[in-house]
Amino acid sequence: MGLMRVRRRRGVQTAEVVAVIGGAVLLIASWIVVAVDRRVPQWEQRVFRDINDLAGWLWPVVRVPMQAGSLVGSLVIVAAIWAISRNGRLAAAALLGSQAAYWSSKAVKSLADRARPEVLLHGVHVREHANGLGFLSGHTAVAFSLAAVLAPSLPRPWGAVVWVIACVVAFARVYAGARLPLDVVGGAGLGLLCGTLAAWALGLGGEGLPPHDRA
């Protein structure tokens, strides 16, 4: 049992280091592409069209889970975490990570200064009107930060569900016509950074919650 625990601790810590490095790479690489060429690359346009042109019946399906990436939605999730787990550190890490992702995304937007799809492209299906700049996606950043905090502390099937929801949020932002693909890639990178660093700051590294703190 002890050997299994050590192996799992090392495995999860490795995954967290990968999340930090991977998040930084996604954020920086997408930012460089956006900064170097102010136009939307052809490949990004194709990916955007493939998603944005999907059938309209998908919108009611993805619209509700997409709210997990909103400011209000993230606060509801944090409150639910506290109500269900009664673990202050887990709830605090989720709050810290999601708030860091939300507010830092606004700073990145002002620096990158990239418009939204409806300004840069023609014939966009705008299913949700949004103001402001495009790069990067705050919804995606918040969703991935919550996933990075919660997944290591949940049983494996539920941890996978959390990541799926984060991916649905990213997909929904492009499908809604609110973001371009690189916008959500950058948001995912920022979210991984904020969530993992928040978990570390609150002592939730390694196996997630210490055994005596798990709900």
C-alpha positions as CSV (number, residue, x, y, z in Angstrom):
1,M,0.0,0.0,0.0
2,G,2.8,2.4,0.9
3,L,4.6,1.7,-2.4
4,M,1.4,2.3,-4.3
5,R,0.9,5.6,-2.5
6,V,4.4,6.8,-3.3
7,R,4.0,5.9,-6.9
8,R,0.7,7.7,-7.2
9,R,2.1,10.8,-5.5
10,R,5.0,10.9,-7.9
11,G,2.7,10.3,-10.8
12,V,0.3,13.1,-9.9
13,Q,3.1,15.5,-9.1
14,T,4.6,14.8,-12.5
15,A,1.2,15.5,-14.1
16,E,1.0,18.8,-12.2
17,V,4.5,19.9,-13.4
18,V,3.4,18.9,-17.0
19,A,0.3,21.0,-16.5
20,V,2.3,24.1,-15.5
21,I,4.8,23.7,-18.4
22,G,2.1,22.8,-20.9
23,G,0.0,25.7,-19.8
24,A,2.9,28.1,-20.2
25,V,3.6,26.7,-23.7
26,L,0.0,26.9,-24.8
27,L,-0.3,30.5,-23.5
28,I,3.0,31.8,-24.9
29,A,2.8,30.0,-28.3
30,S,-0.7,31.1,-29.0
31,W,0.1,34.7,-27.9
32,I,3.1,34.8,-30.2
33,V,1.1,33.6,-33.2
34,V,-1.6,36.3,-32.5
35,A,1.1,39.0,-32.0
36,V,3.2,38.2,-35.0
37,D,0.3,38.1,-37.5
38,R,-2.6,40.4,-36.8
39,R,-4.7,38.5,-39.4
40,V,-6.4,35.2,-38.6
41,P,-4.2,32.4,-40.1
42,Q,-5.9,30.2,-42.7
43,W,-5.7,27.1,-40.6
44,E,-7.4,28.9,-37.7
45,Q,-10.1,30.1,-39.9
46,R,-10.8,26.5,-41.1
47,V,-11.0,25.2,-37.6
48,F,-13.2,28.0,-36.6
49,R,-15.6,27.4,-39.5
50,D,-15.7,23.7,-38.9
51,I,-16.9,24.3,-35.3
52,N,-19.0,27.5,-35.8
53,D,-20.9,26.1,-38.8
54,L,-22.1,23.0,-36.8
55,A,-25.9,22.5,-36.5
56,G,-27.8,25.0,-34.4
57,W,-29.4,22.3,-32.2
58,L,-26.1,22.0,-30.3
59,W,-26.4,25.5,-28.7
60,P,-29.0,24.5,-26.0
61,V,-26.8,21.5,-25.2
62,V,-23.6,23.4,-24.6
63,R,-25.0,26.7,-23.4
64,V,-25.5,25.6,-19.8
65,P,-22.2,23.8,-19.2
66,M,-20.5,26.8,-20.8
67,Q,-21.6,28.9,-17.8
68,A,-19.0,27.0,-15.7
69,G,-16.5,29.4,-17.2
70,S,-18.3,32.6,-16.3
71,L,-17.6,34.7,-13.2
72,V,-21.0,33.9,-11.6
73,G,-20.9,30.3,-12.7
74,S,-17.4,29.8,-11.1
75,L,-18.6,31.3,-7.8
76,V,-21.6,28.9,-7.8
77,I,-19.2,26.0,-8.4
78,V,-16.9,27.2,-5.5
79,A,-19.9,27.4,-3.2
80,A,-21.0,23.9,-4.3
81,I,-17.5,22.6,-3.6
82,W,-17.7,23.9,-0.1
83,A,-21.2,22.7,0.5
84,I,-20.4,19.2,-0.6
85,S,-16.9,18.7,0.6
86,R,-16.8,21.0,3.6
87,N,-13.1,21.4,2.8
88,G,-11.9,24.9,3.1
89,R,-8.6,24.4,1.3
90,L,-10.2,22.9,-1.7
91,A,-12.8,25.6,-2.0
92,A,-10.2,28.3,-1.4
93,A,-8.0,26.9,-4.1
94,A,-10.9,26.7,-6.5
95,L,-11.8,30.3,-5.7
96,L,-8.2,31.6,-5.9
97,G,-7.5,29.8,-9.2
98,S,-10.7,30.8,-10.9
99,Q,-10.4,34.4,-9.8
100,A,-6.8,34.6,-10.9
101,A,-7.7,33.2,-14.3
102,Y,-10.7,35.6,-14.7
103,W,-8.8,38.8,-13.8
104,S,-5.5,37.9,-15.5
105,S,-7.4,37.0,-18.7
106,K,-8.6,40.6,-18.8
107,A,-5.0,41.8,-18.5
108,V,-3.8,39.6,-21.3
109,K,-6.7,40.8,-23.5
110,S,-5.6,44.4,-23.2
111,L,-2.0,43.4,-24.1
112,A,-2.8,41.2,-27.0
113,D,-5.5,43.5,-28.4
114,R,-7.2,41.0,-30.7
115,A,-10.7,41.5,-31.9
116,R,-13.5,39.0,-31.8
117,P,-14.4,36.7,-34.7
118,E,-17.3,38.8,-36.0
119,V,-14.9,41.7,-36.5
120,L,-12.2,39.7,-38.1
121,L,-14.2,37.3,-40.3
122,H,-17.3,37.4,-42.4
123,G,-20.3,35.2,-42.1
124,V,-19.8,34.3,-38.4
125,H,-22.7,32.6,-36.6
126,V,-22.9,34.7,-33.5
127,R,-25.0,32.7,-31.0
128,E,-23.9,34.9,-28.0
129,H,-23.0,38.5,-28.4
130,A,-20.0,39.6,-26.3
131,N,-18.2,42.9,-25.9
132,G,-14.5,43.6,-25.7
133,L,-11.5,41.9,-27.1
134,G,-11.0,38.3,-28.2
135,F,-7.6,36.9,-27.1
136,L,-7.8,35.1,-24.8
137,S,-11.0,33.3,-23.6
138,G,-11.8,34.1,-20.0
139,H,-14.5,31.4,-19.9
140,T,-12.0,28.8,-21.0
141,A,-9.3,30.1,-18.5
142,V,-11.7,29.9,-15.6
143,A,-13.0,26.4,-16.6
144,F,-9.5,24.9,-17.0
145,S,-8.4,26.5,-13.7
146,L,-11.3,24.8,-11.9
147,A,-10.5,21.5,-13.6
148,A,-6.8,21.8,-12.6
149,V,-7.8,22.3,-8.9
150,L,-10.5,19.7,-8.7
151,A,-9.4,16.8,-10.9
152,P,-6.5,15.6,-8.7
153,S,-8.8,15.5,-5.7
154,L,-11.6,13.5,-7.3
155,P,-12.0,9.8,-8.1
156,R,-10.7,9.1,-11.6
157,P,-14.1,8.9,-13.4
158,W,-15.2,12.2,-11.9
159,G,-11.8,13.8,-12.5
160,A,-12.3,13.0,-16.2
161,V,-15.7,14.5,-16.2
162,V,-14.3,17.8,-14.9
163,W,-11.8,17.9,-17.8
164,V,-14.6,17.1,-20.3
165,I,-16.6,20.0,-19.0
166,A,-13.6,22.3,-19.4
167,C,-13.2,21.2,-23.0
168,V,-17.0,21.7,-23.6
169,V,-16.6,25.3,-22.4
170,A,-13.7,25.9,-24.9
171,F,-15.7,24.3,-27.7
172,A,-18.8,26.3,-26.9
173,R,-17.0,29.6,-27.0
174,V,-15.9,28.9,-30.6
175,Y,-19.2,27.4,-31.6
176,A,-21.0,30.5,-30.1
177,G,-18.9,32.7,-32.4
178,A,-17.4,34.5,-29.4
179,R,-13.8,33.2,-29.7
180,L,-11.3,32.0,-32.3
181,P,-9.5,28.7,-31.7
182,L,-6.2,30.3,-30.6
183,D,-8.3,32.4,-28.1
184,V,-9.4,29.2,-26.3
185,V,-6.0,27.6,-26.6
186,G,-4.5,30.6,-24.8
187,G,-7.3,30.5,-22.2
188,A,-6.7,26.8,-21.5
189,G,-3.0,27.5,-21.0
190,L,-3.7,30.3,-18.6
191,G,-6.2,28.3,-16.7
192,L,-3.9,25.3,-16.3
193,L,-1.3,27.7,-14.9
194,C,-3.6,29.5,-12.5
195,G,-5.4,26.4,-11.2
196,T,-2.3,24.3,-10.7
197,L,-0.4,27.1,-9.0
198,A,-3.4,27.9,-6.8
199,A,-3.6,24.2,-5.7
200,W,0.1,24.3,-4.8
201,A,-0.3,27.6,-2.9
202,L,-3.0,26.0,-0.8
203,G,-1.1,22.8,-0.2
204,L,-3.1,20.6,-2.5
205,G,-0.2,19.2,-4.6
206,G,0.8,15.6,-4.9
207,E,-2.3,13.5,-4.4
208,G,-4.6,16.5,-4.2
209,L,-6.2,16.5,-0.8
210,P,-4.4,14.8,2.1
211,P,-6.3,11.6,3.1
212,H,-7.6,13.1,6.4
213,D,-8.9,16.2,4.4
214,R,-10.9,14.3,1.8
215,A,-14.6,14.4,2.0
